[in-house]
């Protein structure tokens, strides 16, 4: 499964779209999620959102510290802490780009699992950052959007250049 790159105009346009809620929980969804998990592992990512592989459903997977990958379908952040934390973020769609991003330290998320069962989870640290980064993907937001405009444009140009060779 190819991962869309923000340095390619048509792929960036897809990454900028807002994904739509999953309505059908079926076998196709399950196998799509399996492929997403494989893709994430293959590319050594800690998270992957469906729009990054060109599928506009509200789905992402994440896996931290070799723990069992978590699947989030139609996720909503229902609580955020006042405290923030800063992590150096990267993204499989922005290869080679890394920057510090400040986000709420702790969050509570409600989502559905692959079987269509609702669950809630509290996350902090890297897991919290990862979930927020992936939910952003479902809304067409990339981590470079949190950077000063000049820095953001510099990074996007660098990606464009890397892909024009
Ligand atoms: Ni990403």
Backbone and ligand atoms as CSV (ligand in chain L), in Angstrom:
chain,resi,resn,atom,element,x,y,z
A,1,UNK,N,N,0.841,-1.199,0.000
A,1,UNK,CA,C,0.000,0.000,0.000
A,1,UNK,C,C,0.876,1.248,0.000
A,2,UNK,N,N,0.749,2.068,-1.037
A,2,UNK,CA,C,1.573,3.266,-1.123
A,2,UNK,C,C,1.078,4.348,-0.175
A,3,UNK,N,N,2.027,4.993,0.468
A,3,UNK,CA,C,1.669,6.078,1.375
A,3,UNK,C,C,1.798,7.407,0.644
A,4,UNK,N,N,0.735,8.192,0.711
A,4,UNK,CA,C,0.700,9.461,0.000
A,4,UNK,C,C,1.727,10.436,0.575
A,5,UNK,N,N,2.341,11.181,-0.336
A,5,UNK,CA,C,3.425,12.087,0.036
A,5,UNK,C,C,2.976,13.541,-0.170
A,6,UNK,N,N,3.180,14.347,0.867
A,6,UNK,CA,C,2.745,15.745,0.817
A,6,UNK,C,C,3.554,16.575,-0.182
A,7,UNK,N,N,4.633,15.984,-0.730
A,7,UNK,CA,C,5.439,16.700,-1.714
A,7,UNK,C,C,4.930,16.521,-3.135
A,8,UNK,N,N,3.864,15.714,-3.295
A,8,UNK,CA,C,3.275,15.498,-4.617
A,8,UNK,C,C,1.899,16.167,-4.632
A,9,UNK,N,N,1.730,17.086,-5.572
A,9,UNK,CA,C,0.546,17.953,-5.569
A,9,UNK,C,C,-0.780,17.198,-5.418
A,10,UNK,N,N,-0.969,16.164,-6.265
A,10,UNK,CA,C,-2.264,15.454,-6.245
A,10,UNK,C,C,-2.443,14.685,-4.932
A,11,UNK,N,N,-1.342,14.204,-4.382
A,11,UNK,CA,C,-1.437,13.456,-3.124
A,11,UNK,C,C,-1.664,14.406,-1.948
A,12,UNK,N,N,-1.043,15.569,-1.999
A,12,UNK,CA,C,-1.261,16.577,-0.961
A,12,UNK,C,C,-2.737,16.996,-0.943
A,13,UNK,N,N,-3.326,17.097,-2.139
A,13,UNK,CA,C,-4.741,17.480,-2.230
A,13,UNK,C,C,-5.622,16.462,-1.493
A,14,UNK,N,N,-5.263,15.189,-1.577
A,14,UNK,CA,C,-6.020,14.150,-0.868
A,14,UNK,C,C,-5.784,14.271,0.642
A,15,UNK,N,N,-4.535,14.502,1.017
A,15,UNK,CA,C,-4.189,14.629,2.440
A,15,UNK,C,C,-4.890,15.835,3.081
A,16,UNK,N,N,-5.309,16.780,2.261
A,16,UNK,CA,C,-5.974,17.984,2.761
A,16,UNK,C,C,-7.484,17.850,2.888
A,17,UNK,N,N,-8.020,16.713,2.437
A,17,UNK,CA,C,-9.478,16.525,2.499
A,17,UNK,C,C,-9.913,16.074,3.890
A,18,UNK,N,N,-11.181,16.295,4.182
A,18,UNK,CA,C,-11.757,15.814,5.436
A,18,UNK,C,C,-12.362,14.437,5.187
A,19,UNK,N,N,-11.999,13.486,6.039
A,19,UNK,CA,C,-12.507,12.125,5.879
A,19,UNK,C,C,-13.938,12.020,6.411
A,20,UNK,N,N,-14.641,10.999,5.952
A,20,UNK,CA,C,-16.048,10.832,6.335
A,20,UNK,C,C,-16.232,9.628,7.273
A,21,UNK,N,N,-17.241,9.681,8.146
A,21,UNK,CA,C,-17.426,8.586,9.116
A,21,UNK,C,C,-17.667,7.233,8.450
A,22,UNK,N,N,-17.162,6.202,9.097
A,22,UNK,CA,C,-17.421,4.820,8.672
A,22,UNK,C,C,-18.855,4.485,9.063
A,23,UNK,N,N,-19.596,3.915,8.126
A,23,UNK,CA,C,-20.968,3.534,8.446
A,23,UNK,C,C,-21.150,2.028,8.442
A,24,UNK,N,N,-20.309,1.354,7.664
A,24,UNK,CA,C,-20.455,-0.099,7.571
A,24,UNK,C,C,-19.264,-0.804,8.176
A,25,UNK,N,N,-19.536,-1.655,9.164
A,25,UNK,CA,C,-18.484,-2.469,9.770
A,25,UNK,C,C,-18.610,-3.867,9.167
A,26,UNK,N,N,-17.760,-4.153,8.202
A,26,UNK,CA,C,-17.865,-5.442,7.521
A,26,UNK,C,C,-16.473,-6.046,7.288
A,27,UNK,N,N,-16.433,-7.148,6.556
A,27,UNK,CA,C,-15.162,-7.850,6.331
A,27,UNK,C,C,-14.185,-7.007,5.519
A,28,UNK,N,N,-14.725,-6.235,4.597
A,28,UNK,CA,C,-13.859,-5.369,3.782
A,28,UNK,C,C,-13.124,-4.390,4.691
A,29,UNK,N,N,-13.844,-3.843,5.670
A,29,UNK,CA,C,-13.238,-2.895,6.608
A,29,UNK,C,C,-12.121,-3.588,7.397
A,30,UNK,N,N,-12.413,-4.794,7.873
A,30,UNK,CA,C,-11.414,-5.538,8.652
A,30,UNK,C,C,-10.154,-5.793,7.844
A,31,UNK,N,N,-10.327,-6.206,6.595
A,31,UNK,CA,C,-9.104,-6.496,5.828
A,31,UNK,C,C,-8.370,-5.213,5.447
A,32,UNK,N,N,-9.112,-4.135,5.224
A,32,UNK,CA,C,-8.458,-2.858,4.964
A,32,UNK,C,C,-7.601,-2.447,6.173
A,33,UNK,N,N,-8.151,-2.630,7.375
A,33,UNK,CA,C,-7.416,-2.276,8.596
A,33,UNK,C,C,-6.164,-3.150,8.750
A,34,UNK,N,N,-6.284,-4.436,8.420
A,34,UNK,CA,C,-5.102,-5.320,8.473
A,34,UNK,C,C,-3.998,-4.799,7.563
A,35,UNK,N,N,-4.388,-4.355,6.377
A,35,UNK,CA,C,-3.396,-3.844,5.425
A,35,UNK,C,C,-2.779,-2.541,5.953
A,36,UNK,N,N,-3.617,-1.712,6.579
A,36,UNK,CA,C,-3.076,-0.475,7.163
A,36,UNK,C,C,-2.034,-0.775,8.238
A,37,UNK,N,N,-2.337,-1.742,9.088
A,37,UNK,CA,C,-1.407,-2.097,10.171
A,37,UNK,C,C,-0.088,-2.611,9.582
A,38,UNK,N,N,-0.205,-3.447,8.560
A,38,UNK,CA,C,0.997,-3.958,7.893
A,38,UNK,C,C,1.834,-2.821,7.303
A,39,UNK,N,N,1.139,-1.914,6.617
A,39,UNK,CA,C,1.818,-0.765,6.004
A,39,UNK,C,C,2.532,0.076,7.051
A,40,UNK,N,N,1.859,0.302,8.170
A,40,UNK,CA,C,2.454,1.110,9.243
A,40,UNK,C,C,3.728,0.438,9.752
A,41,UNK,N,N,3.659,-0.873,9.956
A,41,UNK,CA,C,4.821,-1.606,10.472
A,41,UNK,C,C,5.956,-1.619,9.460
A,42,UNK,N,N,5.605,-1.909,8.221
A,42,UNK,CA,C,6.609,-1.951,7.149
A,42,UNK,C,C,7.391,-0.657,7.061
A,43,UNK,N,N,6.657,0.458,7.230
A,43,UNK,CA,C,7.278,1.772,7.100
A,43,UNK,C,C,7.807,2.309,8.426
A,44,UNK,N,N,7.759,1.443,9.459
A,44,UNK,CA,C,8.257,1.805,10.784
A,44,UNK,C,C,7.618,3.072,11.338
A,45,UNK,N,N,6.319,3.207,11.087
A,45,UNK,CA,C,5.584,4.348,11.641
A,45,UNK,C,C,4.944,3.938,12.953
A,46,UNK,N,N,4.551,4.927,13.767
A,46,UNK,CA,C,3.814,4.602,14.997
A,46,UNK,C,C,2.330,4.875,14.819
A,47,UNK,N,N,1.984,5.461,13.659
A,47,UNK,CA,C,0.579,5.708,13.385
A,47,UNK,C,C,0.353,5.854,11.890
A,48,UNK,N,N,-0.857,5.528,11.462
A,48,UNK,CA,C,-1.193,5.701,10.044
A,48,UNK,C,C,-2.697,5.942,9.942
A,49,UNK,N,N,-3.064,6.978,9.196
A,49,UNK,CA,C,-4.479,7.304,9.018
A,49,UNK,C,C,-4.898,6.943,7.588
A,50,UNK,N,N,-6.164,6.550,7.440
A,50,UNK,CA,C,-6.647,6.076,6.142
A,50,UNK,C,C,-6.390,7.056,4.983
A,51,UNK,N,N,-6.584,8.381,5.189
A,51,UNK,CA,C,-6.327,9.297,4.056
A,51,UNK,C,C,-4.885,9.213,3.541
A,52,UNK,N,N,-3.965,8.752,4.395
A,52,UNK,CA,C,-2.566,8.632,3.968
A,52,UNK,C,C,-2.362,7.525,2.943
A,53,UNK,N,N,-3.372,6.649,2.807
A,53,UNK,CA,C,-3.310,5.650,1.756
A,53,UNK,C,C,-4.451,5.877,0.762
A,54,UNK,N,N,-4.999,7.086,0.786
A,54,UNK,CA,C,-5.982,7.483,-0.214
A,54,UNK,C,C,-7.401,7.008,0.051
A,55,UNK,N,N,-7.665,6.562,1.286
A,55,UNK,CA,C,-9.017,6.114,1.637
A,55,UNK,C,C,-9.624,7.158,2.566
A,56,UNK,N,N,-10.783,7.705,2.174
A,56,UNK,CA,C,-11.323,8.830,2.931
A,56,UNK,C,C,-12.311,8.428,4.019
A,57,UNK,N,N,-11.998,7.358,4.730
A,57,UNK,CA,C,-12.825,6.982,5.876
A,57,UNK,C,C,-12.109,7.383,7.174
A,58,UNK,N,N,-12.908,7.676,8.220
A,58,UNK,CA,C,-12.303,8.126,9.486
A,58,UNK,C,C,-11.772,6.924,10.276
A,59,UNK,N,N,-10.577,6.518,9.909
A,59,UNK,CA,C,-9.930,5.353,10.526
A,59,UNK,C,C,-8.452,5.682,10.723
A,60,UNK,N,N,-7.896,5.301,11.868
A,60,UNK,CA,C,-6.438,5.289,11.973
A,60,UNK,C,C,-5.986,4.163,12.880
A,61,UNK,N,N,-4.723,3.819,12.743
A,61,UNK,CA,C,-4.128,2.788,13.592
A,61,UNK,C,C,-2.901,3.401,14.257
A,62,UNK,N,N,-2.605,2.935,15.458
A,62,UNK,CA,C,-1.335,3.373,16.045
A,62,UNK,C,C,-0.760,2.286,16.919
A,63,UNK,N,N,0.540,2.305,17.019
A,63,UNK,CA,C,1.252,1.256,17.732
A,63,UNK,C,C,2.505,1.868,18.343
A,64,UNK,N,N,2.564,1.826,19.667
A,64,UNK,CA,C,3.695,2.445,20.353
A,64,UNK,C,C,4.408,1.399,21.199
A,65,UNK,N,N,5.709,1.434,21.182
A,65,UNK,CA,C,6.526,0.484,21.967
A,65,UNK,C,C,6.196,-0.969,21.653
A,66,UNK,N,N,5.969,-1.279,20.405
A,66,UNK,CA,C,5.689,-2.667,20.009
A,66,UNK,C,C,4.461,-3.261,20.690
A,67,UNK,N,N,3.605,-2.371,21.227
A,67,UNK,CA,C,2.369,-2.884,21.802
A,67,UNK,C,C,1.414,-3.260,20.683
A,68,UNK,N,N,0.429,-4.052,21.011
A,68,UNK,CA,C,-0.599,-4.446,20.043
A,68,UNK,C,C,-1.180,-3.183,19.388
A,69,UNK,N,N,-1.220,-3.132,18.055
A,69,UNK,CA,C,-1.741,-1.923,17.399
A,69,UNK,C,C,-3.189,-1.639,17.807
A,70,UNK,N,N,-3.472,-0.363,18.026
A,70,UNK,CA,C,-4.835,0.047,18.358
A,70,UNK,C,C,-5.510,0.577,17.104
A,71,UNK,N,N,-6.782,0.249,16.963
A,71,UNK,CA,C,-7.558,0.692,15.803
A,71,UNK,C,C,-8.621,1.669,16.287
A,72,UNK,N,N,-8.685,2.823,15.663
A,72,UNK,CA,C,-9.675,3.840,16.008
A,72,UNK,C,C,-10.531,4.142,14.786
A,73,UNK,N,N,-11.835,3.953,14.951
A,73,UNK,CA,C,-12.765,4.264,13.870
A,73,UNK,C,C,-13.714,5.360,14.368
A,74,UNK,N,N,-13.948,6.346,13.527
A,74,UNK,CA,C,-14.791,7.507,13.889
A,74,UNK,C,C,-14.397,8.103,15.252
A,75,UNK,N,N,-13.117,8.368,15.464
A,75,UNK,CA,C,-12.677,8.846,16.778
A,75,UNK,C,C,-13.108,10.286,17.063
A,76,UNK,N,N,-13.375,10.543,18.347
A,76,UNK,CA,C,-13.659,11.911,18.800
A,76,UNK,C,C,-12.874,12.136,20.079
A,77,UNK,N,N,-12.228,13.271,20.179
A,77,UNK,CA,C,-11.582,13.647,21.444
A,77,UNK,C,C,-12.659,14.246,22.325
A,78,UNK,N,N,-12.883,13.641,23.502
A,78,UNK,CA,C,-13.967,14.130,24.355
A,78,UNK,C,C,-13.450,14.917,25.557
A,79,UNK,N,N,-12.152,14.815,25.842
A,79,UNK,CA,C,-11.550,15.624,26.908
A,79,UNK,C,C,-10.103,15.907,26.563
A,80,UNK,N,N,-9.661,17.113,26.903
A,80,UNK,CA,C,-8.233,17.428,26.740
A,80,UNK,C,C,-7.747,18.115,28.008
A,81,UNK,N,N,-6.511,17.881,28.361
A,81,UNK,CA,C,-5.943,18.519,29.556
A,81,UNK,C,C,-5.518,19.945,29.237
A,82,UNK,N,N,-5.401,20.761,30.278
A,82,UNK,CA,C,-4.890,22.116,30.114
A,82,UNK,C,C,-3.385,22.057,29.874
A,83,UNK,N,N,-2.727,21.116,30.563
A,83,UNK,CA,C,-1.276,20.988,30.395
A,83,UNK,C,C,-0.949,20.531,28.987
A,84,UNK,N,N,0.168,21.008,28.512
A,84,UNK,CA,C,0.593,20.601,27.170
A,84,UNK,C,C,1.942,19.895,27.258
A,85,UNK,N,N,2.291,19.219,26.180
A,85,UNK,CA,C,3.633,18.645,26.098
A,85,UNK,C,C,4.137,18.849,24.674
A,86,UNK,N,N,5.438,18.784,24.532
A,86,UNK,CA,C,6.057,18.994,23.231
A,86,UNK,C,C,6.792,17.732,22.810
A,87,UNK,N,N,6.494,17.262,21.611
A,87,UNK,CA,C,7.230,16.123,21.049
A,87,UNK,C,C,7.744,16.503,19.681
A,88,UNK,N,N,8.856,15.925,19.322
A,88,UNK,CA,C,9.327,16.090,17.951
A,88,UNK,C,C,8.513,15.125,17.094
A,89,UNK,N,N,7.739,15.669,16.164
A,89,UNK,CA,C,6.873,14.832,15.339
A,89,UNK,C,C,7.452,14.630,13.944
A,90,UNK,N,N,7.056,13.519,13.372
A,90,UNK,CA,C,7.377,13.217,11.993
A,90,UNK,C,C,6.126,12.595,11.404
A,91,UNK,N,N,6.145,12.278,10.134
A,91,UNK,CA,C,4.945,11.737,9.491
A,91,UNK,C,C,5.364,10.949,8.259
A,92,UNK,N,N,4.743,9.793,8.050
A,92,UNK,CA,C,5.101,8.974,6.882
A,92,UNK,C,C,4.782,9.706,5.576
A,93,UNK,N,N,3.881,10.687,5.631
A,93,UNK,CA,C,3.553,11.451,4.426
A,93,UNK,C,C,4.483,12.650,4.224
A,94,UNK,N,N,5.336,12.898,5.230
A,94,UNK,CA,C,6.311,13.996,5.110
A,94,UNK,C,C,7.694,13.450,5.458
A,95,UNK,N,N,8.194,12.519,4.645
A,95,UNK,CA,C,9.443,11.843,4.990
A,95,UNK,C,C,10.609,12.818,5.142
A,96,UNK,N,N,11.370,12.618,6.212
A,96,UNK,CA,C,12.562,13.433,6.442
A,96,UNK,C,C,12.298,14.760,7.131
A,97,UNK,N,N,11.022,15.055,7.428
A,97,UNK,CA,C,10.682,16.320,8.080
A,97,UNK,C,C,10.334,16.038,9.549
A,98,UNK,N,N,10.970,16.765,10.437
A,98,UNK,CA,C,10.704,16.603,11.869
A,98,UNK,C,C,10.645,17.981,12.516
A,99,UNK,N,N,9.712,18.146,13.439
A,99,UNK,CA,C,9.642,19.422,14.146
A,99,UNK,C,C,8.883,19.242,15.459
A,100,UNK,N,N,9.227,20.089,16.433
A,100,UNK,CA,C,8.542,20.061,17.723
A,100,UNK,C,C,7.134,20.625,17.568
A,101,UNK,N,N,6.176,19.921,18.157
A,101,UNK,CA,C,4.787,20.397,18.142
A,101,UNK,C,C,4.249,20.319,19.570
A,102,UNK,N,N,3.565,21.375,19.989
A,102,UNK,CA,C,2.965,21.412,21.319
A,102,UNK,C,C,1.492,21.033,21.223
A,103,UNK,N,N,1.096,20.096,22.055
A,103,UNK,CA,C,-0.308,19.633,22.062
A,103,UNK,C,C,-0.729,19.368,23.504
A,104,UNK,N,N,-2.055,19.225,23.744
A,104,UNK,CA,C,-2.493,18.846,25.092
A,104,UNK,C,C,-1.791,17.549,25.532
A,105,UNK,N,N,-1.406,17.533,26.792
A,105,UNK,CA,C,-0.646,16.402,27.345
A,105,UNK,C,C,-1.497,15.123,27.441
A,106,UNK,N,N,-2.750,15.310,27.902
A,106,UNK,CA,C,-3.605,14.126,28.082
A,106,UNK,C,C,-4.925,14.337,27.353
A,107,UNK,N,N,-5.445,13.241,26.826
A,107,UNK,CA,C,-6.742,13.315,26.154
A,107,UNK,C,C,-7.582,12.087,26.500
A,108,UNK,N,N,-8.876,12.243,26.324
A,108,UNK,CA,C,-9.771,11.081,26.400
A,108,UNK,C,C,-10.437,10.999,25.029
A,109,UNK,N,N,-10.443,9.804,24.471
A,109,UNK,CA,C,-10.970,9.609,23.118
A,109,UNK,C,C,-12.064,8.549,23.126
A,110,UNK,N,N,-13.068,8.818,22.334
A,110,UNK,CA,C,-14.101,7.813,22.129
A,110,UNK,C,C,-14.015,7.381,20.674
A,111,UNK,N,N,-14.104,6.072,20.449
A,111,UNK,CA,C,-14.018,5.582,19.069
A,111,UNK,C,C,-14.699,4.225,18.988
A,112,UNK,N,N,-14.674,3.632,17.804
A,112,UNK,CA,C,-15.205,2.297,17.604
A,112,UNK,C,C,-14.050,1.393,17.187
A,113,UNK,N,N,-14.100,0.129,17.584
A,113,UNK,CA,C,-13.051,-0.795,17.157
A,113,UNK,C,C,-13.480,-1.498,15.869
A,114,UNK,N,N,-12.635,-2.387,15.383
A,114,UNK,CA,C,-12.894,-3.021,14.085
A,114,UNK,C,C,-14.141,-3.889,14.069
A,115,UNK,N,N,-14.580,-4.293,15.271
A,115,UNK,CA,C,-15.802,-5.099,15.337
A,115,UNK,C,C,-17.044,-4.225,15.449
A,116,UNK,N,N,-16.820,-2.899,15.482
A,116,UNK,CA,C,-17.956,-1.998,15.572
A,116,UNK,C,C,-18.408,-1.756,16.996
A,117,UNK,N,N,-17.526,-2.083,17.964
A,117,UNK,CA,C,-17.868,-1.835,19.366
A,117,UNK,C,C,-17.258,-0.514,19.820
A,118,UNK,N,N,-18.048,0.310,20.507
A,118,UNK,CA,C,-17.498,1.583,20.994
A,118,UNK,C,C,-16.566,1.366,22.190
A,119,UNK,N,N,-15.570,2.206,22.303
A,119,UNK,CA,C,-14.674,2.166,23.469
A,119,UNK,C,C,-14.181,3.578,23.763
A,120,UNK,N,N,-13.692,3.738,24.990
A,120,UNK,CA,C,-13.075,5.012,25.367
A,120,UNK,C,C,-11.685,4.707,25.867
A,121,UNK,N,N,-10.766,5.603,25.607
A,121,UNK,CA,C,-9.409,5.394,26.081
A,121,UNK,C,C,-8.812,6.725,26.516
A,122,UNK,N,N,-8.016,6.666,27.604
A,122,UNK,CA,C,-7.280,7.854,28.031
A,122,UNK,C,C,-5.840,7.663,27.631
A,123,UNK,N,N,-5.230,8.713,27.150
A,123,UNK,CA,C,-3.847,8.602,26.705
A,123,UNK,C,C,-3.049,9.788,27.182
A,124,UNK,N,N,-1.774,9.524,27.442
A,124,UNK,CA,C,-0.873,10.642,27.722
A,124,UNK,C,C,0.448,10.387,26.990
A,125,UNK,N,N,1.372,11.318,27.147
A,125,UNK,CA,C,2.693,11.145,26.545
A,125,UNK,C,C,2.628,10.974,25.037
A,126,UNK,N,N,3.504,10.117,24.547
A,126,UNK,CA,C,3.635,9.925,23.106
A,126,UNK,C,C,2.337,9.398,22.482
A,127,UNK,N,N,1.635,8.531,23.238
A,127,UNK,CA,C,0.378,7.984,22.730
A,127,UNK,C,C,-0.635,9.099,22.476
A,128,UNK,N,N,-0.701,10.049,23.389
A,128,UNK,CA,C,-1.626,11.178,23.238
A,128,UNK,C,C,-1.265,11.993,21.992
A,129,UNK,N,N,0.004,12.269,21.830
A,129,UNK,CA,C,0.466,13.023,20.653
A,129,UNK,C,C,0.143,12.269,19.370
A,130,UNK,N,N,0.402,10.968,19.390
A,130,UNK,CA,C,0.154,10.148,18.202
A,130,UNK,C,C,-1.328,10.175,17.823
A,131,UNK,N,N,-2.204,9.992,18.799
A,131,UNK,CA,C,-3.648,9.994,18.513
A,131,UNK,C,C,-4.086,11.348,17.957
A,132,UNK,N,N,-3.583,12.429,18.549
A,132,UNK,CA,C,-3.971,13.763,18.067
A,132,UNK,C,C,-3.454,14.015,16.647
A,133,UNK,N,N,-2.241,13.559,16.384
A,133,UNK,CA,C,-1.653,13.706,15.048
A,133,UNK,C,C,-2.492,12.944,14.011
A,134,UNK,N,N,-2.922,11.729,14.375
A,134,UNK,CA,C,-3.694,10.912,13.429
A,134,UNK,C,C,-5.103,11.468,13.222
A,135,UNK,N,N,-5.723,11.954,14.295
A,135,UNK,CA,C,-7.062,12.551,14.139
A,135,UNK,C,C,-6.961,13.778,13.239
A,136,UNK,N,N,-5.880,14.526,13.366
A,136,UNK,CA,C,-5.662,15.670,12.467
A,136,UNK,C,C,-5.705,15.227,11.004
A,137,UNK,N,N,-5.079,14.073,10.711
A,137,UNK,CA,C,-5.086,13.580,9.328
A,137,UNK,C,C,-6.511,13.391,8.803
A,138,UNK,N,N,-7.429,12.996,9.702
A,138,UNK,CA,C,-8.818,12.774,9.278
A,138,UNK,C,C,-9.514,14.093,8.960
A,139,UNK,N,N,-8.892,15.188,9.415
A,139,UNK,CA,C,-9.450,16.521,9.164
A,139,UNK,C,C,-8.609,17.329,8.192
A,140,UNK,N,N,-7.727,16.650,7.491
A,140,UNK,CA,C,-6.910,17.335,6.486
A,140,UNK,C,C,-5.798,18.191,7.061
A,141,UNK,N,N,-5.459,17.955,8.321
A,141,UNK,CA,C,-4.431,18.770,8.985
A,141,UNK,C,C,-3.123,17.985,9.090
A,142,UNK,N,N,-2.016,18.644,8.789
A,142,UNK,CA,C,-0.685,18.032,8.889
A,142,UNK,C,C,0.078,18.712,10.024
A,143,UNK,N,N,1.048,18.007,10.618
A,143,UNK,CA,C,1.718,18.595,11.802
A,143,UNK,C,C,2.458,19.882,11.475
A,144,UNK,N,N,2.876,20.043,10.228
A,144,UNK,CA,C,3.584,21.288,9.865
A,144,UNK,C,C,2.651,22.507,9.923
A,145,UNK,N,N,1.343,22.269,9.949
A,145,UNK,CA,C,0.391,23.384,10.059
A,145,UNK,C,C,0.522,24.121,11.392
A,146,UNK,N,N,1.143,23.461,12.379
A,146,UNK,CA,C,1.312,24.096,13.690
A,146,UNK,C,C,2.564,24.965,13.748
A,147,UNK,N,N,3.367,24.935,12.706
A,147,UNK,CA,C,4.623,25.679,12.697
A,147,UNK,C,C,4.392,27.076,12.130
A,148,UNK,N,N,5.323,27.990,12.399
A,148,UNK,CA,C,5.224,29.301,11.771
A,148,UNK,C,C,5.172,29.141,10.250
A,149,UNK,N,N,4.369,29.992,9.605
A,149,UNK,CA,C,4.110,29.884,8.170
A,149,UNK,C,C,5.386,29.708,7.331
A,150,UNK,N,N,6.399,30.478,7.682
A,150,UNK,CA,C,7.640,30.455,6.905
A,150,UNK,C,C,8.303,29.075,6.948
A,151,UNK,N,N,8.333,28.526,8.153
A,151,UNK,CA,C,8.963,27.216,8.363
A,151,UNK,C,C,8.163,26.130,7.647
A,152,UNK,N,N,6.857,26.239,7.754
A,152,UNK,CA,C,5.961,25.274,7.115
A,152,UNK,C,C,6.190,25.261,5.595
A,153,UNK,N,N,6.219,26.450,4.995
A,153,UNK,CA,C,6.405,26.536,3.539
A,153,UNK,C,C,7.767,25.998,3.124
A,154,UNK,N,N,8.766,26.249,3.962
A,154,UNK,CA,C,10.117,25.752,3.681
A,154,UNK,C,C,10.113,24.211,3.637
A,155,UNK,N,N,9.448,23.612,4.601
A,155,UNK,CA,C,9.370,22.147,4.655
A,155,UNK,C,C,8.606,21.586,3.447
A,156,UNK,N,N,7.491,22.229,3.109
A,156,UNK,CA,C,6.685,21.720,1.993
A,156,UNK,C,C,7.447,21.847,0.671
A,157,UNK,N,N,8.196,22.932,0.541
A,157,UNK,CA,C,9.031,23.119,-0.654
A,157,UNK,C,C,10.088,22.031,-0.740
A,158,UNK,N,N,10.683,21.731,0.402
A,158,UNK,CA,C,11.748,20.715,0.465
A,158,UNK,C,C,11.189,19.354,-0.005
A,159,UNK,N,N,9.976,19.050,0.423
A,159,UNK,CA,C,9.337,17.790,0.038
A,159,UNK,C,C,9.040,17.764,-1.462
A,160,UNK,N,N,8.553,18.906,-1.948
A,160,UNK,CA,C,8.236,19.032,-3.375
A,160,UNK,C,C,9.485,18.770,-4.213
A,161,UNK,N,N,10.579,19.367,-3.769
A,161,UNK,CA,C,11.854,19.238,-4.455
A,161,UNK,C,C,12.320,17.778,-4.449
A,162,UNK,N,N,12.189,17.139,-3.293
A,162,UNK,CA,C,12.620,15.739,-3.147
A,162,UNK,C,C,11.859,14.832,-4.092
A,163,UNK,N,N,10.621,15.227,-4.427
A,163,UNK,CA,C,9.783,14.389,-5.283
A,163,UNK,C,C,9.853,14.744,-6.750
A,164,UNK,N,N,10.526,15.845,-7.072
A,164,UNK,CA,C,10.556,16.274,-8.472
A,164,UNK,C,C,11.744,15.682,-9.215
A,165,UNK,N,N,12.592,14.961,-8.456
A,165,UNK,CA,C,13.788,14.389,-9.094
A,165,UNK,C,C,13.434,13.164,-9.920
L,1,NI,NI,NI,1.188,11.670,9.975
